Amino acid sequence: MRTFFTADLHFESPGLHGPARSIRPFEPDEWDQMMVDTINSQVARDDRLCILGDFAANRPGYWRMQLRCKHILMILGNHDNESKLRNIFGGNFKHTCNIKILDGVHVFLAHYAHAYWDGSHKGWMHLYGHTHSQRESTLDAIWPDRRAMDVSPENAFEKLGEWRPFTDDEVYWLVGKRSGHDPVCFYQAYQESWRQDYVCNGARKQH
């Protein structure tokens, strides 16, 4: 079983589309059908597909039925109807989630980009959506070599030349070899400094 990642599919969301829109230069119906066909041709029925928020503006149940993959993990986005998604995806509906890919590599999933996340100081990766690839250069400038990436179709187009989900191999290739911006040694040094300061100053203040 392979794992695929995408975000911000925004089925039936005309506000994001149209020839004049640089963010997504497709008509709504064209986009919806293209993404359904692309996902169904790439993601096998028994694979795992992680959708990191903003699934569909209308009829989320209908759009779930258009995707042949049986194992879909849905993360809540700001444009999602929580009660409807919870009913549709059941136990596979989450606000955030940790999963493992490729030899047990940990990945933290969320709709929004996080500065720090569960396991970021241990080399865990972080995938998200929401910004449609428009803030990747800003985040990379703030945290060079961060082990995090937007998995929207826009970022797939920028990095891979296609509007489609990312594979687990591609995520590892693009993110997994980065050094990370939050090493565990920072916390070890910080805690030791705090202990020394407490012994030298904090304990003295008590007497």
MOHU-V748277 format. One line per field, one symbol per residue. ss: DSSP state (a for helix, b for strand, c for the rest). psi: psi as a letter, one per 20 degrees, with the letter a starting at -180 (. if undefined). burial: I if it has 9 or more other ideal C-beta (glycine too) atoms within 8 Angstrom, else O. A space follows every 50 residues. Layout:
ss = ???
psi = ???
burial = ???
//
This chain:
ss = ccbbbbbcccbccaaacccccccccccaaaaaaaaaaaaaaacccccbbb bccccbcccaaaaaaaccccbbbbbccccccaaaaaaaaaaabbccbbbb bcccbbbbbccccccccccaaaccbbbbcccccccaaaaaaacccccbbb cbaaaaaaaacccccbbaaaaaaaaacccccccaaaaaaaaaaaaaaaaa aaaaacc
psi = prpqprqlhlqlnhiirqhiohhnlqqghggghghgggghhhorhjrppo olrmgphqlhgghhhipiphnppppprijqoghghhhgicijpqgrqprq rnkjppppprhqpqgqrojhijjqrpqrcgjkjijghghhhgnqkqmqqp kqhghggghijqnrrqrhghghhhhhiqhqjmqhhghggghggggghggh gghhhi.
burial = OIIIIIIIIIIIIOOOIIOOIOOIOIOIOIIIOIIIOIIIOIIOOOIIII IIIIIIOOOIOOIIOOIOIOIIIIIIIOOIOOOIIIOIIOOIIIOOIIIO IOOOIIIIIIIOIIOOIOIIIOOIIIIIIIIIIOIIOOIIOOIOOIIIII IIIIIIIOOIOOIIIIIIOIIIOIIIOOOIIOOOOIOOOOOOOOOOIIOO OIIOOOO
//
